[in-house]
């Protein structure tokens, strides 16, 4: 079993946008304490994408740029860069520096650059970039979190109700069980049971399980056994949150689809609630690729009938911007003479 960075980028991106205040509270409490959370924060995907295109410094991993308001009333921008690497990357500190100064140069906003290192090299801890020439000095010093350090803080993670404790635990166990699917199955079940033990409500369990399920991928024999075990757990606790017909159809469709082309997984999904499951699958993909989907676009996607969904899924996987997907919804409806509600 091999977990490439590509397998881990999406859940990190999803978690950062879904639980941004919790992320800062967990990893960077000083920053969290200085932000006025009574005012809503805003993700600036277009601004970050523009800077990344101009910088041309290699692949993005799970970066997010958010606008927040400090308690003193000032506007500030927070750049979070999550580096999911199997080995250290020499260009990473320079990339942090370039993103920071390009954002400031273009938008004239104070930018805090925060780094989370999710690699497996305990000795790699970059935290600055700069140079000096003839008395002229420039550079950037940025806070860095090393996820491997949390391996020694497992009890603290287990007792925490912060969503990012779950994200970190799943990430660490994904690295630890990379070549041991049986152990991975055990930890996946343990982490899922923990969601119920902590008393999360139905939606919190489903959202956090989505991250656990994505990070701790299992080969088919262990996956089938895991779902049987999970069903027994939910029957025992009388909480059929994850193994509902709708959820099974969505998760199995997403799992098989992303590995084999999405459409086969959809065809094999449960018939009950299939249309809703398909729509949520598309929205989940779009959230991971482009950030939060506007409510009107989400409403239109949920109205797309099942027979049009495979075409929409293809576009959701390949589109370069969210607007392309929104336009496709309308084109498909017109082409097949389907009236969409909403």
BELVEN-V184299 format. One record per pair of residues at least 24 apart in sequence whose ideal C-beta (glycine too) atoms are under 8 Angstrom apart, sorted by the first residue. I is the first residue (numbers start at 1). J is the second residue. Records with the same first field share a line. If there is no record, write none. Layout:
I: J / J
This chain:
1: 177 / 178 / 179 / 180 / 181 / 184 / 217 / 219
2: 178
3: 174 / 175 / 178 / 215 / 217
4: 86
5: 61 / 84 / 85 / 86
7: 214 / 215 / 217
8: 84 / 118 / 171 / 174 / 215
9: 61 / 62 / 84
10: 62 / 214 / 288
11: 167 / 170 / 210 / 211 / 214 / 215
12: 61 / 62 / 82 / 84 / 118 / 167
13: 62 / 64 / 82 / 288
14: 210 / 211 / 214 / 284 / 287 / 288
15: 163 / 164 / 167 / 211
16: 62 / 64 / 80 / 82
17: 43 / 64 / 287 / 291 / 292
18: 163 / 207
19: 163 / 164 / 167
20: 64 / 66
22: 162 / 163 / 164
23: 80 / 164
24: 78
25: 162
26: 160 / 162 / 164 / 165
27: 114 / 116 / 145 / 164
28: 114 / 143 / 145
31: 78 / 112 / 114
34: 70 / 71
35: 68 / 69 / 70 / 71 / 76
36: 68 / 69 / 70 / 71 / 73
39: 68 / 69
41: 66 / 67 / 68 / 69
42: 66 / 67
43: 67 / 291 / 292
44: 77
45: 290 / 291
47: 103 / 106 / 107
48: 79 / 99 / 103
50: 106
51: 99 / 102 / 103 / 106
52: 99
54: 102
55: 95 / 98 / 99 / 102
57: 91 / 94 / 95 / 98
58: 89 / 91 / 95
61: 85
63: 99
64: 291
65: 103
67: 109
74: 110
75: 109
76: 109 / 110 / 111 / 112
77: 103 / 107 / 109 / 110 / 111 / 112
78: 111 / 112 / 114
79: 103 / 111 / 112 / 113 / 114
80: 114 / 116
81: 113 / 114 / 115 / 116
82: 115 / 116 / 118
83: 115 / 116 / 117 / 118 / 119
84: 118 / 119
85: 117 / 118 / 119
86: 119 / 120
87: 119 / 120 / 121 / 124
88: 119 / 121 / 124 / 126
92: 126
93: 126 / 127 / 128 / 129 / 140
94: 129
96: 126 / 129 / 140 / 142
97: 129 / 130 / 139 / 140
100: 140 / 142
101: 140
113: 140 / 142
114: 142 / 143 / 145
115: 142 / 143 / 144 / 145
116: 144 / 145 / 147
117: 144 / 145 / 146 / 147
118: 147 / 171
120: 148 / 175
122: 146 / 148
147: 171 / 172
148: 172
158: 194
161: 198
163: 204 / 208
166: 191 / 194 / 195 / 208 / 211 / 212
167: 211 / 215
170: 211 / 212 / 215 / 216
171: 215
173: 216
174: 215 / 216
177: 216
181: 218 / 219 / 221 / 222
182: 222
184: 216 / 218 / 222
185: 218 / 222 / 225 / 226
187: 216
188: 212 / 213 / 216 / 218 / 226
189: 226 / 229 / 230 / 233
191: 216
192: 230 / 233 / 242
193: 233
196: 233 / 237 / 239
202: 239 / 241
205: 239 / 241 / 242
206: 241 / 242 / 247
209: 241 / 242
210: 251 / 284
213: 251 / 255
217: 255
223: 255
245: 270 / 272 / 273
246: 270 / 272 / 273 / 276 / 277
247: 277
249: 273 / 274 / 277
250: 277 / 278 / 280 / 281
253: 277 / 278 / 281
254: 281 / 284
257: 281 / 313
262: 310 / 313 / 314 / 317
263: 310 / 313
266: 309 / 310 / 313
274: 306
275: 305 / 306 / 309
276: 302
278: 306 / 309 / 313
279: 304 / 309
281: 313
282: 309 / 312 / 313 / 316
285: 313 / 316 / 317
286: 316 / 322 / 325
289: 316 / 319 / 322
290: 321 / 322
293: 322
296: 342
297: 322 / 325 / 326 / 329
299: 342
300: 326 / 329 / 330 / 340 / 342
301: 325 / 329
302: 342
303: 340 / 341 / 342
304: 329 / 332 / 333 / 340
305: 338
307: 336
308: 332 / 333 / 336 / 338
